[in-house]
Amino acid sequence: MIPKSEVQQDDTDNHTEPKQPAFHIPNSNMLYFPAVAFVSTSQLTKSYGNVDVFSDISISIPHRARIAIVGANGIGKSTLLRIIAGREEPSGGTVSYTKNLKIGFLPQEAEYHSTQTLWGECLNAFNEIQFMEKMLTDLEHQMALRSDDPAFMKKYAGLRDRFETAEGYQVETQIKQTLTGLGFTADEYNAPMDQLSGGQKTRAFLAKLLLSKPNLLLLDEPTNHLDIQAVAWLEDQLKDQDGAVVVISHDRYFIDQVATNVWEMSPSIETFHGNYTAYLKQRTERYERRLREYQDQQEFIEKETDFIHRNIAGQNTRQAQGRRKRLERMLDEARLTPPTQARPMTLRLNPASRSGELVLTTQGLQIGYKASTKPLFGSPDLVLRRTECAALIGPNGSGKTSFLKTLLGNLNPYDGSFSLGTNVRVGYFAQAHEDLDPAKTPLEEIESAQPKMLPAEIRKYLAKYLYTGDDVFKQVSNLSGGERSRLVLAKLGLMGANFLMLDEPTNHLDLESQDILQSVLKEFEETILLISHDRYLIDALATQVWIINPEEHSLTIHKGNYSDYRSKLAIEKEGKNSQEQNKKATVKHRTPRKNSSRYALSKIENDISELEKELRIVATRLEMTGLDPGEVARLGETYNDITIALDAMISEWETLSHEQPELNG
């Protein structure tokens, strides 16, 4: 008999509610597939009333899988993930789980209810380690009273070994590394969870999931509330994850870095091997192959039909009848349908006129609010020329949008000045879509932008942006994020701008629309100033990258695209790592020595004292704010190396003291 699985799942998004089973899985579905797959589904179906979301989905998630699920908005990706996570029941089919599977599930918007602090919630990921730590403390108290009882010493030594194996001494370091990596500062560690914003709660939930080390991570749009640095850190974590990862994402660069397989929902699932770049190539090749096969079959049908019509009543009647039977059988059993492609958005950005060669210049410009004691940041004098694209990047809240608002005249400079060149015509894409009237319809929005357009012309124009039928009469307030983004792009296409200021233009767009927008911007022969977390877009467009450093209240300029910038950072990191390696080498060469002399014991004691000092210095450094994730990771490795060396020294000191008690007297 095949044993049933025991599926565990993080329940922190309902933290204050009474404990319920993580989810219900019918016994008939709880099958154990040793070393085959963490999760398997068979003929999975989901319907809401009379509406079928998807049907007949059979998939498997093996150990070490890195799977990205892509597809149009509303196709059922999140529903599938919730079913795999056990948060929703399928309408039909089965879901099977391997034994003792621990699932971590991040919904798009985590409903996180907790009375604890951010740090306290992260500590909850280490409940077993905290329990062992308490047991060790209790044993230490008992040993102080019964120091001559070897049973306590043996029990304590065994428990301490388990505690060290579970990295119990590194819990604090792991939490700091994870919170820093996801963009939290030390000032936020003790913030109550109920005082965090929705985006912060989602990041906190993700931090706890990563710290709990599940076998299977299911992540629904994990990069939505992360800045570029945090996304890059998350990519590295997911690459090193021991278990499997399944992620829904519209971040193409993220998929390129993490995924080894792509599942495209349409609403059936088709599997592609490789990352996002490989998926695009394979999808095009498959479509072209299927189109050729369909066209070849249509040509064959036409020829066979023509032969049958010409010969059915002539000398070749028997041959024609045989061909007709074979053709009818083929049409009944193997007729191909024409391959289809989703209707893409059509975008046109045609400048009404050409700008001068100098589009933007700044002089001693500082961005911020006069009421503040310091500016958000100051920049060196900037020059943006015609046909260039500058990508402005930096952490959330560093002042990127304030920079655009200053250039638009909606915010006064904190200090300094700027000027736009001759014949510059600005087109602005607002991240929050604040230039849209929630009470208006798409029809009315376009009419307000182009009063001379007739209603029929407006409807035809909106159809290019995937607004058809009654979609044009929906109020903006009832549109999805993707629909609003397409409407802003539709208005932008009517402006004739030659200087585009774009604030997160790919947010909410599906992958197909992102690719189209990127292609159009690539062909735009004027000037672009781009704020984006979409590194795929930055890589394709940027001729220079402007980086805001909020700790130093400064902006630096890098000539080239995002990959060039990352390469430069990697070289700088390599230089820092070589310095750290020298320090580590010093620590690692302090290996235990076997010597029975008093000098040896004294030397070990001095080394222990030195290691403890170094450990305190590293710990103090880890507690400092403003460290980048790479620096935190390096310090964490140094902390671990010192801890290991210190444990070895203490162990040698204890051994030598017991062997030569007179030396310690």
C-alpha positions in Angstrom: 0.0 0.0 0.0 1.3 3.4 -0.9 1.6 5.7 2.2 -0.2 9.0 2.3 1.6 12.2 2.2 1.9 14.7 5.1 1.8 18.1 3.6 2.9 21.1 5.7 2.3 24.7 4.9 3.1 28.1 6.4 0.0 29.5 8.0 1.2 33.0 8.8 -1.2 34.8 6.6 -3.9 33.8 9.1 -1.7 34.2 12.1 -4.2 35.3 14.7 -7.0 33.0 13.7 -7.6 29.6 15.4 -5.3 26.9 14.0 -7.0 24.9 11.2 -5.6 22.2 9.0 -3.4 23.9 6.5 -5.7 22.6 3.8 -7.9 19.6 2.9 -6.7 17.1 0.4 -9.0 14.1 -0.3 -7.4 10.9 0.8 -7.6 9.4 -2.7 -5.3 12.2 -4.0 -2.7 12.0 -1.3 -0.3 9.6 -3.0 3.4 9.2 -2.4 5.7 9.2 -5.4 9.2 8.5 -4.0 11.9 10.5 -5.8 9.5 11.2 -8.7 7.8 14.6 -8.0 7.0 16.8 -5.1 3.5 17.5 -6.7 1.6 15.8 -9.6 -1.8 16.7 -11.0 -4.0 14.6 -13.2 -6.7 16.0 -15.4 -7.1 19.0 -13.2 -10.2 21.1 -13.8 -11.5 24.3 -12.3 -14.8 26.0 -12.9 -16.8 28.9 -11.3 -20.4 28.2 -12.0 -20.8 27.7 -15.8 -17.4 29.3 -16.5 -14.5 26.9 -17.1 -11.2 28.5 -16.0 -9.1 25.5 -17.2 -9.5 21.8 -17.7 -7.4 18.6 -18.2 -4.2 19.9 -16.7 -1.7 17.2 -15.9 1.7 18.4 -14.6 4.5 17.4 -12.2 6.9 19.5 -10.1 10.2 17.6 -9.5 12.9 18.2 -6.9 15.1 21.3 -7.8 12.5 22.5 -10.4 12.6 26.2 -11.3 9.4 26.8 -13.1 7.9 30.1 -14.3 4.1 30.2 -15.2 3.3 32.8 -17.8 0.1 33.7 -19.7 -2.5 36.4 -20.3 -4.1 38.1 -17.3 -7.2 36.2 -16.1 -6.2 33.0 -17.7 -6.1 31.1 -14.4 -2.4 31.1 -13.3 -3.1 32.3 -9.7 -6.0 29.8 -9.4 -3.7 26.9 -10.4 -1.1 28.0 -7.9 -3.7 28.2 -5.1 -4.9 24.7 -5.9 -1.4 23.3 -5.9 -0.9 25.1 -2.5 -4.1 23.6 -1.2 -5.8 26.9 -0.7 -8.5 26.1 -3.2 -10.3 22.9 -4.3 -10.3 21.8 -7.9 -13.6 21.1 -9.6 -12.2 17.9 -11.0 -9.0 15.8 -11.3 -6.5 15.0 -8.6 -3.5 16.6 -6.9 -0.8 14.2 -5.4 1.9 15.2 -3.0 5.1 13.4 -1.9 5.4 12.4 1.7 6.2 15.1 4.4 6.2 17.9 1.8 6.5 21.4 3.3 5.0 24.0 1.1 5.6 27.8 1.3 3.0 29.8 -0.6 3.1 33.6 -1.3 -0.1 35.0 -2.6 -0.1 38.1 -4.7 -1.4 40.2 -1.8 -0.7 38.5 1.5 -3.5 38.9 4.1 -1.1 39.1 7.0 -2.6 39.5 10.5 -0.2 39.5 13.4 0.3 41.3 16.7 4.0 40.6 16.6 6.9 42.7 15.3 8.6 42.2 12.0 11.6 40.5 13.8 9.2 38.4 15.9 7.5 37.0 12.9 10.8 36.1 11.3 11.8 34.3 14.5 8.7 32.2 14.2 10.3 30.5 11.2 12.8 29.0 13.7 10.4 27.5 16.2 12.2 24.2 16.4 15.6 25.9 16.9 14.2 28.2 19.6 12.8 25.1 21.3 16.3 23.5 21.2 17.9 26.7 22.5 15.5 26.7 25.5 16.3 23.1 26.2 20.0 23.9 26.1 19.5 26.7 28.6 17.5 24.4 30.9 20.2 21.8 30.8 22.8 24.4 31.6 20.9 25.3 34.8 20.6 21.6 35.7 24.3 21.0 35.0 25.2 23.8 37.3 23.4 22.0 40.1 24.6 18.5 39.1 27.9 19.1 37.4 29.2 15.6 38.3 26.4 13.8 36.4 27.8 12.5 33.1 24.3 11.8 31.7 23.6 15.6 31.6 26.9 16.3 29.9 26.2 13.6 27.2 22.6 14.9 26.7 23.9 18.5 26.5 26.6 17.6 24.0 24.2 15.7 21.7 21.6 18.6 21.8 24.3 21.2 21.2 25.5 19.2 18.1 22.0 19.1 16.7 21.6 22.9 17.5 24.9 23.6 15.6 23.9 21.4 12.7 20.6 23.3 12.4 22.7 26.5 12.3 21.1 27.7 15.6 23.9 30.1 16.2 23.3 31.8 12.8 19.6 32.5 13.2 20.1 36.2 14.0 22.5 36.6 11.0 20.1 34.8 8.6 17.2 37.0 9.6 19.3 40.2 9.2 20.6 39.0 5.8 17.1 38.2 4.6 15.4 41.4 5.8 18.2 43.5 4.4 18.1 41.7 1.1 14.4 42.4 0.8 14.8 46.1 1.5 14.1 46.4 5.2 16.2 48.7 7.4 17.3 47.9 11.0 14.9 50.7 12.1 12.0 48.6 10.9 13.0 45.4 12.7 10.8 46.2 15.8 7.9 47.7 13.8 4.6 46.1 14.6 3.3 44.0 11.7 -0.1 45.8 11.7 1.6 49.1 11.1 3.4 48.0 7.9 2.0 48.9 4.5 0.5 46.2 2.2 3.8 46.0 0.2 5.9 45.7 3.4 3.6 43.0 4.8 4.1 41.0 1.5 7.9 41.4 1.8 7.7 40.3 5.5 5.7 37.3 4.5 8.2 36.4 1.8 11.1 36.8 4.3 9.5 34.4 6.7 8.8 31.9 3.9 12.5 32.0 2.8 13.7 31.6 6.4 11.4 28.6 7.0 13.2 26.7 4.1 10.2 24.8 2.6 10.7 22.0 0.1 8.4 23.7 -2.4 8.1 27.5 -2.8 5.0 28.7 -4.7 5.3 32.5 -5.4 2.7 34.6 -7.1 4.3 37.8 -8.4 7.0 38.0 -5.7 8.8 41.0 -7.3 5.7 43.3 -7.2 6.8 45.2 -4.1 10.6 44.9 -4.5 13.1 47.4 -5.9 15.9 46.3 -8.3 18.4 45.5 -5.6 15.9 43.3 -3.7 14.9 41.5 -6.8 18.5 40.7 -7.7 19.0 39.4 -4.1 15.9 37.2 -4.4 17.1 35.8 -7.7 20.3 34.6 -6.0 18.3 33.1 -3.1 16.0 31.1 -5.4 18.9 29.8 -7.5 20.4 28.4 -4.4 17.1 27.0 -3.0 17.5 23.3 -2.2 13.9 22.4 -3.0 11.6 23.4 -5.9 10.3 26.8 -6.9 7.2 27.6 -9.0 6.7 31.3 -9.7 4.2 33.5 -11.5 5.9 36.6 -12.8 5.7 39.4 -15.4 9.3 40.2 -14.8 11.1 38.9 -17.8 14.6 39.5 -16.5 13.7 37.7 -13.3 12.4 34.7 -15.3 15.5 34.7 -17.4 17.7 34.5 -14.2 15.6 32.0 -12.2 13.6 29.7 -14.5 14.8 26.5 -16.1 11.3 25.7 -17.4 8.4 27.9 -18.5 4.8 26.8 -18.4 2.5 28.8 -20.7 -1.2 28.8 -19.8 -3.6 29.3 -22.6 -5.6 28.0 -20.6 -4.1 24.5 -21.2 -0.4 24.2 -20.3 2.5 23.9 -22.7 6.0 23.3 -21.4 9.1 25.0 -22.7 12.6 24.2 -21.6 14.9 27.0 -20.5 14.4 30.6 -19.4 12.3 33.4 -20.8 14.7 34.0 -23.7 14.6 30.4 -24.7 10.8 30.3 -24.3 10.3 33.2 -26.7 12.5 31.4 -29.3 10.8 28.0 -28.9 7.3 29.5 -28.9 8.0 31.2 -32.3 9.6 28.0 -33.7 6.6 25.9 -32.6 4.1 28.3 -34.0 5.9 28.4 -37.4 6.2 24.6 -37.4 2.5 24.0 -36.6 1.5 26.6 -39.2 3.6 24.8 -41.9 2.1 21.4 -40.9 -1.4 22.9 -41.1 -0.7 24.5 -44.5 0.8 21.3 -45.8 -2.3 19.3 -44.7 -4.6 21.9 -46.2 -2.7 21.6 -49.5 -2.9 17.8 -49.3 -6.7 18.0 -48.7 -7.2 20.4 -51.6 -5.3 18.1 -54.0 -7.0 14.9 -52.8 -10.5 16.6 -53.0 -9.7 17.8 -56.6 -8.6 14.3 -57.6 -11.7 12.7 -56.1 -14.0 15.2 -57.9 -12.3 14.7 -61.2 -12.2 10.9 -61.1 -15.2 9.7 -59.0 -17.3 9.0 -62.1 -14.5 8.2 -64.6 -12.1 5.4 -65.3 -10.3 5.9 -61.9 -13.5 5.5 -59.9 -12.2 2.8 -57.5 -9.0 4.7 -56.9 -11.0 7.9 -56.2 -13.3 6.0 -53.8 -10.3 4.6 -51.9 -8.8 8.1 -51.6 -12.1 9.5 -50.4 -12.3 6.9 -47.6 -8.7 7.6 -46.5 -9.4 11.4 -46.7 -12.6 11.1 -44.6 -10.7 8.9 -42.0 -7.9 11.5 -41.8 -10.4 14.4 -41.5 -12.2 12.5 -38.7 -9.1 11.4 -36.8 -6.2 13.7 -37.6 -7.4 17.0 -38.9 -5.3 19.8 -37.8 -6.6 23.2 -36.6 -4.9 26.4 -37.6 -2.5 27.5 -34.8 -3.7 30.7 -33.1 -1.9 33.6 -31.5 -3.3 36.0 -29.0 -4.3 39.3 -30.6 -1.5 41.7 -29.6 -1.8 45.3 -28.6 -0.9 47.7 -31.4 1.1 50.7 -30.2 2.3 53.7 -32.2 4.5 56.5 -30.8 5.1 59.0 -33.6 6.7 62.3 -32.6 5.0 65.3 -34.2 8.4 67.0 -34.6 12.1 66.6 -34.0 13.7 68.1 -30.8 17.0 69.9 -30.6 20.2 67.9 -30.0 20.3 68.9 -26.3 17.1 67.6 -24.6 17.8 68.0 -20.9 20.6 69.7 -18.9 20.9 70.3 -15.2 23.0 72.7 -13.1 23.6 71.8 -9.4 20.2 70.1 -9.3 18.9 68.8 -6.0 15.6 67.0 -5.7 13.5 67.2 -2.5 11.0 69.1 -0.5 11.8 72.6 0.9 10.3 71.6 4.3 12.9 68.9 4.7 16.4 69.5 6.3 18.0 67.5 3.5 17.3 66.9 -0.2 16.3 63.4 -1.3 19.4 63.5 -3.5 21.7 65.8 -5.5 23.2 65.0 -8.9 26.2 65.9 -10.9 25.3 68.1 -13.9 23.3 65.9 -16.3 23.2 66.0 -20.1 20.7 64.0 -22.0 20.9 64.2 -25.8 18.5 63.4 -28.5 18.0 59.6 -29.2 19.5 58.7 -25.8 17.7 56.8 -23.1 18.5 57.3 -19.5 17.3 54.8 -17.0 16.8 56.1 -13.4 17.1 53.4 -10.8 17.2 53.3 -7.0 15.4 51.9 -4.0 11.7 52.6 -3.4 11.2 56.0 -1.8 14.6 57.3 -3.0 13.1 60.1 -5.1 12.8 58.7 -8.6 9.2 59.9 -9.2 10.0 63.2 -7.5 12.7 63.7 -10.1 10.2 63.4 -12.9 7.7 65.6 -11.2 10.5 68.3 -10.8 11.2 68.1 -14.6 7.5 68.4 -15.3 7.2 71.5 -13.2 5.0 69.9 -10.6 7.6 70.1 -7.9 10.2 72.9 -7.3 13.9 71.9 -7.2 15.3 71.7 -3.7 18.2 73.6 -5.2 19.8 74.2 -8.5 18.1 74.3 -11.9 17.4 72.4 -15.1 16.4 73.3 -18.7 14.7 71.5 -21.5 16.1 71.9 -25.0 14.5 73.6 -28.0 11.3 72.1 -29.5 11.1 69.5 -26.8 7.6 68.1 -26.4 7.1 66.0 -23.3 4.9 62.9 -23.0 4.5 61.5 -19.5 3.4 58.0 -18.3 2.5 58.2 -14.6 3.1 55.1 -12.5 -0.2 55.6 -10.5 -2.1 56.6 -13.7 -3.2 59.8 -11.9 -3.8 61.5 -15.2 -6.8 59.3 -15.8 -10.2 60.4 -14.5 -11.8 57.5 -12.5 -15.3 58.6 -13.5 -14.6 58.7 -17.3 -14.7 55.8 -19.8 -11.9 54.9 -22.2 -14.0 56.5 -25.0 -14.2 59.8 -23.0 -10.5 59.7 -22.1 -9.5 59.5 -25.8 -12.1 62.1 -26.7 -10.6 64.6 -24.1 -7.1 64.0 -25.6 -8.3 64.3 -29.2 -11.6 66.3 -29.4 -11.7 66.2 -33.2 -11.8 62.4 -33.3 -15.3 60.9 -34.2 -16.7 58.2 -31.9 -16.3 55.6 -34.6 -12.6 56.6 -35.0 -12.1 56.4 -31.3 -13.5 52.9 -31.1 -11.3 51.8 -33.9 -8.3 53.4 -32.2 -9.1 51.8 -28.9 -9.4 48.4 -30.5 -5.7 48.5 -31.2 -5.2 48.6 -27.5 -7.5 45.6 -27.0 -10.6 47.6 -26.0 -13.5 46.0 -27.9 -17.3 45.9 -27.5 -18.6 47.3 -24.2 -15.0 47.7 -22.9 -15.0 51.2 -24.2 -17.9 52.2 -21.9 -16.4 50.9 -18.6 -15.5 53.5 -16.1 -11.7 53.8 -15.5 -12.3 53.0 -11.8 -13.6 49.5 -12.9 -10.6 48.8 -15.1 -7.8 46.4 -14.1 -4.2 47.7 -13.7 -3.3 46.3 -17.1 -6.3 47.9 -18.8 -5.4 51.3 -17.2 -1.8 50.9 -18.4 -3.0 50.3 -21.9 -5.3 53.3 -21.8 -2.4 55.6 -20.7 -0.3 54.2 -23.6 -3.2 54.9 -25.9 -3.3 58.5 -24.8 0.5 58.8 -25.0 0.3 57.6 -28.6 -1.8 60.7 -29.5 0.5 63.3 -28.0 3.2 63.4 -30.7 5.8 63.7 -27.9 9.6 63.6 -28.7 10.7 63.3 -25.0 9.1 60.5 -23.2 9.2 60.4 -19.4 8.0 57.0 -18.4 7.4 56.0 -14.7 7.1 52.1 -14.5 5.4 51.7 -17.9 5.5 47.9 -17.9 3.7 47.6 -14.5 0.5 45.5 -14.8 1.1 44.7 -18.5 1.2 41.1 -19.6 4.4 39.7 -21.1 3.1 40.0 -24.6 2.3 43.7 -24.2 5.6 44.3 -22.4 7.5 42.9 -25.4 5.4 45.1 -27.8 6.1 48.2 -25.7 9.8 47.4 -25.6 9.9 46.9 -29.4 8.1 50.3 -30.0 10.4 52.1 -27.6 13.4 50.5 -29.2 12.4 52.0 -32.5 11.5 55.4 -31.1 14.0 57.8 -32.6 13.8 60.6 -30.0 14.6 60.7 -26.3 13.5 58.7 -23.3 13.9 59.1 -19.5 12.8 55.8 -17.9 12.0 54.8 -14.4 11.6 51.1 -14.2 12.2 47.9 -12.2 12.0 46.0 -15.5 15.7 45.2 -16.0 14.9 43.5 -19.3 13.5 46.8 -20.6 16.4 48.8 -19.2 18.9 46.4 -20.8 17.2 46.8 -24.2 16.9 50.6 -24.1 19.3 52.4 -21.8 22.4 54.2 -23.1 23.1 55.4 -19.6 22.0 54.4 -16.1 21.5 57.0 -13.4 21.7 55.4 -9.9 20.3 57.0 -6.8 22.1 56.2 -3.5 19.7 57.3 -0.7 22.2 56.8 2.1 24.6 59.3 0.5 21.7 61.5 -1.0 23.5 61.3 -4.3 23.1 60.2 -7.9 25.9 58.6 -10.0 26.0 58.1 -13.8 27.0 54.9 -15.6 27.4 54.9 -19.3 25.9 51.8 -20.9 22.9 49.5 -20.2 22.0 47.5 -17.1 24.2 44.5 -17.9 27.2 46.8 -18.2 26.3 48.3 -14.9 26.0 44.8 -13.3 29.4 43.9 -14.7 31.0 46.9 -13.2 29.4 46.1 -9.8 30.7 42.5 -10.1 34.2 43.7 -10.7 34.0 46.0 -7.7 32.6 43.2 -5.6 35.4 40.9 -6.6 37.9 43.5 -5.3 36.1 43.7 -2.0 35.8 39.9 -1.8 39.6 39.5 -2.2 40.1 41.7 0.8 37.6 39.7 2.8 39.3 36.4 1.7 42.6 37.7 3.2 40.8 38.2 6.5 39.1 34.8 6.3 42.4 33.1 5.6 43.8 34.6 8.8 40.8 33.1 10.7 40.9 29.7 9.0 44.6 29.2 9.6 44.1 29.4 13.3 43.6 25.7 13.5 43.6 23.7 16.8 47.0 22.5 18.0 47.8 19.5 20.1 50.4 20.5 22.7 50.5 19.7 26.4 52.5 22.7 27.5 51.2 25.6 29.6 52.3 27.9 26.7 49.9 26.1 24.3 47.0 26.6 26.6 47.8 30.2 27.1 48.2 30.7 23.3 44.7 29.1 22.7 43.2 31.4 25.4 44.7 34.4 23.6 43.4 33.2 20.2 39.9 32.7 21.7 40.0 36.2 23.1 41.0 37.6 19.7 38.3 35.6 17.9 35.7 36.9 20.3 36.7 40.5 19.6 36.5 39.9 15.9 33.1 38.3 16.3 31.8 41.4 18.2 33.2 43.7 15.5 31.4 41.7 12.7 28.2 41.5 14.8 28.3 45.3 15.3 28.9 45.9 11.6 25.9 43.6 10.8 23.6 45.8 13.0 24.5 48.9 11.1 21.9 50.4 8.7 22.4 51.1 5.0 24.4 48.0 4.2 23.9 46.6 0.7 22.8 43.0 0.5 26.1 41.8 -0.9 28.0 43.4 2.1 25.5 41.7 4.5 26.1 38.4 2.9 29.9 38.7 3.1 29.8 39.8 6.7 27.5 36.8 7.4 30.0 34.4 5.9 32.8 36.0 7.9 30.7 35.7 11.1 30.1 32.0 10.4 33.8 31.3 9.7 34.8 33.0 13.0 32.1 31.1 14.9 33.4 27.7 13.5 37.0 28.6 14.3 36.0 29.8 17.8 34.1 26.6 18.5 37.1 24.6 17.4 39.4 26.6 19.8 37.0 26.2 22.7 36.8 22.5 22.1 40.6 22.2 22.0 40.9 24.3 25.2 38.3 22.0 27.0 40.2 18.9 25.8 43.6 20.2 26.9 42.2 21.4 30.2 40.7 18.0 31.0 43.9 16.1 29.9 46.2 18.5 31.9 44.2 19.8 34.8 47.3 21.2 36.5 47.7 23.6 33.6 44.3 25.2 34.4 44.9 25.4 38.1 
